[in-house]
């Protein structure tokens, strides 16, 4: 399975970003600690984590400050049954649709789940995020590109994706 993950954090008007390896992550606290480390290093009070797996699904995790619970959004809650990283992310918010009778692979009806309002202050309201997630033919990477563009770090994301 091919997975892309990156942390982004604003510092004033500029954003910083770094691609991260989530292979050693076992629980949501590992992800939160990773995000907080970057947040502190970059002098920010908020960090976003983008995760994309196999052009099938994406997740956005937001940590606003030390001690706060991470906010998680999954483009398809059904993937928690098929992808270990999605299962770890789902623990933060009790996410995940009931186990489908067949694999999510090739199924055209994603079921967005989680805190769909976590990007509203970056110009991506909840209804638009859900619409983009469930839109037919829209790849997860394209949705993350829209979020990055609205938030002001599209160039950083593009440079990592090359």
N, C-alpha and C positions, 0 to 999 in steps of 0.2 A: 504494500500500500504506500503510495506517495503522499506525503503530508508536508505542507508548507506552513510555517509558523513564524510570526514576527511580533515584536513589542514596539509600540510607538508611544511617545510621551511629549507633550508640549512644554516648552520653556519660554515663556513670554509669547512672542509671535512665531517663533521657530519650533519645528518639531524635530525630534530625534527618533531614530529607529534602528533596530537590529534584528536580523534573522536569528531565531533561537531553535535549539534542539530540544524536543520534548520527549526523547526516547527514555530518559531516566525518571520521568514523572510518574508517580504512583497514586497520588491523591491531589485533590484540588488545592490543598495548602502548599504543595510544591510549586504549583503555577502561581499562586498569590505571592509567595516568597520571591520567585523569579521576577515577577512584575514589580514588586516593591523595591528590589535591588536596583533595577533600571531606573525606576522613578526617583530614588534617592541619588543615584549616580548622576542623573541628568538634571537634578534640581527642580523636579516637577511635583505636583500634588495629585497627579492622575496618570494612569497608563491604560492603554488598550492592547489587547492581544488578539491578533487575527490568526485563525487556523483554517486551513482549507485542505480537504482530503479528496484526492482522486477525481476532481471535478464533480463530486457527488454532493458534498455538503460543505458548509462553512460554519464557523462559530466566531463570536466576538465576546471577549471577556473584558470587563472594565473594573478597575480597582481605583477608588478615589482617594483613599488615604490609609495610613497604617491603622489596622484594627477594624476596618470596615470589611464586610463580606463582599466577595466578588459578585458582580452582576454578570449573568451569562445569557446569551442568546444563541440558539441553534437554528439553522435554516430548515432542519428536518429532525424533529424529535424522535422519529423512528430509528435513527442511526445509532442511538445509544445501545441498541441490542447487537449491532454488527461491528462497531468500531470502538476499540478500547479507549481511545482518547475522548471520544464523545461521551462514553460512559463516565469517565472521570469528571468531565466538565458538567455533566448533568447533576452530579451530587450537590453542587453549589446551590441549585435552585429547585431540586426535586423535579427535574425535567425528564421528558421522555414519554412518548406515546406508548400505549400498550403494544406488546410484541405483535407484529404483523404475522399473518399466516404464511407469508413468503418473504424473501429478502427484499430490501429496499432498492437493490440494484435494478435499474431499468424502469422503476415505477415513476410515473409522471406526476404524482400528486404529493409533493412534499408537505409536511405538516410542521410549520414553524412553531417553535416553542421557546419560552423563556421571557426575559425582560426585554420586550420589543421597544421600550422607551429609552434604553441606555444610550442612544445616539441622538436623541431629539435636540440636545443643545449644540450639536454639530451639523444641524440642518437635515437630518434624516429622521423625520417623525415616525412613530410606531406603525401607522397604517402603511406608509411607503416602504418601510423595511420589510414588513410582512408581504406586501404586494410584490416587491422585488424577489423575495425568497421563494414565493410560490409561483412566480411567473414562468410560464412555459418557455423553454429554450434559453433562459438566462443562466449562464454558468456562474458558479459560486465566485470565481475570480472576478467576474464582471461586477457583481454586487459589491465586493470588497473594494474594487476600483472606484465605484460611485461613492462609497462611504469615505474613502481616502481623499477623493477630489473635494467633496463637500467640507471635509475637516481641514484640508490644507496640507496634506502630506502625500499627495498622489505621486510626486516625483520620487520620494523615498521608496514608496511601494514599488513603483515601476522599476527602479534601479535594482531592487532585490529580486524581482521576478524575471529579469533578463537571463 
